[in-house]
Amino acid sequence: LIGYSVREQLADIIPSFLVALLIAVPVYALRFVPGLPQPVILVMQVSLLLVLTVLLAKRLRLQGYIEIRNIVLGKLPSLKRWL
C-alpha cells in the first residue's frame, strides 16, 4: 500500500533492535549483584539503561535517537550537554 517493503522495514528496525539487545544484557546482569537491596538495583539498572542507550545510539547515529534528541532539545535546550 505505501511502498515500504519488508526488507526496508527490517533494515530500519534491526539497528535499534541490536542496540536494545546489547543494552539488555548488562542491565539484566545487575540483577545478580549480591547484597544490594532491590530498590538500589533498580536505580542502578535504570541509570545504566539510560547511559548506555544514549552512548550507543549517539555513537551509531541511530535515526530514531537523532529525531527524539532534536525534539527534546527543542523543548529543553539545557540538556544539550547530556544528549
C-alpha positions as CSV (number, residue, x, y, z in Angstrom):
1,L,0.0,0.0,0.0
2,I,2.7,2.5,0.9
3,G,5.6,1.1,-1.0
4,Y,7.6,0.1,2.2
5,S,8.9,-3.4,1.6
6,V,9.6,-5.9,4.4
7,R,13.3,-5.7,3.6
8,E,13.2,-1.9,4.1
9,Q,11.3,-2.3,7.3
10,L,13.8,-4.8,8.7
11,A,16.7,-2.6,7.6
12,D,15.2,0.2,9.6
13,I,14.4,-1.9,12.7
14,I,17.5,-4.1,13.1
15,P,20.0,-1.5,14.2
16,S,17.7,-0.3,17.1
17,F,16.9,-3.9,18.0
18,L,20.6,-4.8,18.2
19,V,21.3,-1.8,20.4
20,A,18.4,-2.8,22.7
21,L,19.8,-6.3,22.9
22,L,23.3,-5.1,23.7
23,I,22.0,-2.9,26.4
24,A,19.7,-5.5,27.9
25,V,22.5,-7.9,28.8
26,P,24.4,-5.7,31.3
27,V,21.2,-4.2,32.7
28,Y,19.8,-7.7,33.4
29,A,23.2,-8.8,34.8
30,L,22.9,-6.2,37.5
31,R,20.1,-8.2,38.9
32,F,22.6,-10.8,40.2
33,V,24.8,-8.4,42.2
34,P,24.8,-9.9,45.7
35,G,24.0,-8.0,48.8
36,L,22.2,-5.0,47.3
37,P,18.6,-4.2,48.1
38,Q,16.1,-4.4,45.2
39,P,15.5,-0.6,45.1
40,V,19.2,0.1,44.7
41,I,19.5,-2.5,41.9
42,L,16.5,-0.9,40.2
43,V,18.1,2.6,40.3
44,M,21.4,1.2,39.0
45,Q,19.6,-0.7,36.2
46,V,17.6,2.4,35.1
47,S,20.8,4.6,35.2
48,L,22.8,2.1,33.2
49,L,20.0,1.7,30.7
50,L,19.8,5.5,30.1
51,V,23.6,6.0,29.9
52,L,24.2,3.0,27.5
53,T,21.2,3.9,25.4
54,V,22.4,7.5,24.8
55,L,26.0,6.4,24.3
56,L,25.3,3.7,21.8
57,A,22.6,5.5,19.9
58,K,24.8,8.6,19.7
59,R,27.8,6.6,18.6
60,L,25.9,4.6,16.0
61,R,23.9,7.7,14.9
62,L,20.6,5.9,15.0
63,Q,17.9,7.9,13.2
64,G,15.3,7.4,15.9
65,Y,17.6,8.7,18.6
66,I,18.5,11.8,16.5
67,E,14.8,12.6,16.0
68,I,14.0,12.2,19.7
69,R,17.1,14.2,20.7
70,N,16.1,17.1,18.4
71,I,12.6,17.2,19.8
72,V,13.8,17.1,23.4
73,L,16.5,19.7,22.8
74,G,13.9,21.9,21.1
75,K,11.9,21.9,24.4
76,L,14.8,21.7,26.8
77,P,18.0,23.2,25.3
78,S,19.8,22.9,28.7
79,L,20.1,19.2,28.2
80,K,22.3,19.6,25.1
81,R,25.4,18.7,27.1
82,W,23.9,15.4,28.2
83,L,22.3,14.3,24.9
